[in-house]
Amino acid sequence: MLEEKVIDALKNLKSATFEELREYLREEKNEEFLDIELRRTLARLVREGKVEKTPDPRKNKFLFSIRN
């Protein structure tokens, strides 16, 4: 399931933007998915409190990380 793979990827990466996470999953883990599937999965994980979404002013993007 994509949700488990996203959590595992974020454990390895510590924190990542959407693009970094997508690239890691596709190139390092050879996963196939649509961008919208990854966005929906991240949104669900944020709502459930499993993943934290914080703004990164340096990159002008959001960083996703596992919530402690």
C-alpha positions as CSV (number, residue, x, y, z in Angstrom):
1,M,0.0,0.0,0.0
2,L,1.3,3.5,-0.9
3,E,0.6,4.8,2.7
4,E,3.1,2.3,4.2
5,K,5.7,3.1,1.5
6,V,5.4,6.8,2.1
7,I,5.9,6.4,5.9
8,D,8.9,4.1,5.3
9,A,10.4,6.7,2.8
10,L,9.9,9.5,5.3
11,K,11.6,7.5,8.0
12,N,14.6,7.1,5.7
13,L,14.6,10.7,4.4
14,K,13.8,12.4,7.7
15,S,12.0,15.2,5.9
16,A,11.2,15.8,2.2
17,T,9.2,18.0,-0.1
18,F,6.6,16.4,-2.3
19,E,9.0,16.4,-5.3
20,E,11.8,14.9,-3.3
21,L,9.5,12.2,-1.9
22,R,8.1,11.4,-5.3
23,E,11.6,11.2,-6.8
24,Y,12.8,8.9,-4.0
25,L,9.8,6.5,-4.3
26,R,10.0,6.3,-8.1
27,E,13.8,6.1,-8.6
28,E,15.0,4.5,-5.4
29,K,12.1,2.2,-4.6
30,N,10.8,1.7,-8.2
31,E,7.2,2.4,-7.2
32,E,4.6,3.4,-9.8
33,F,1.8,5.7,-8.9
34,L,0.1,8.9,-10.1
35,D,1.0,12.2,-8.6
36,I,-2.6,12.6,-7.4
37,E,-2.4,9.3,-5.5
38,L,0.7,10.5,-3.6
39,R,-0.9,13.9,-2.9
40,R,-4.1,12.2,-1.5
41,T,-2.0,9.8,0.6
42,L,0.1,12.6,2.0
43,A,-3.1,14.6,2.8
44,R,-4.7,11.7,4.5
45,L,-1.5,11.0,6.6
46,V,-1.4,14.7,7.6
47,R,-5.1,14.6,8.7
48,E,-4.6,11.4,10.7
49,G,-1.6,13.0,12.5
50,K,1.0,10.5,11.2
51,V,2.9,13.0,9.1
52,E,3.7,16.6,9.8
53,K,3.6,19.3,7.1
54,T,5.7,22.3,7.8
55,P,6.5,25.3,5.6
56,D,10.1,25.7,4.5
57,P,10.6,29.4,3.7
58,R,14.0,28.7,2.1
59,K,12.6,26.4,-0.5
60,N,9.1,28.0,-0.7
61,K,7.6,24.6,-0.3
62,F,6.2,22.3,2.4
63,L,8.3,19.7,4.1
64,F,6.8,16.4,5.2
65,S,8.1,14.4,8.1
66,I,7.1,11.7,10.5
67,R,5.3,13.2,13.5
68,N,7.0,12.3,16.8
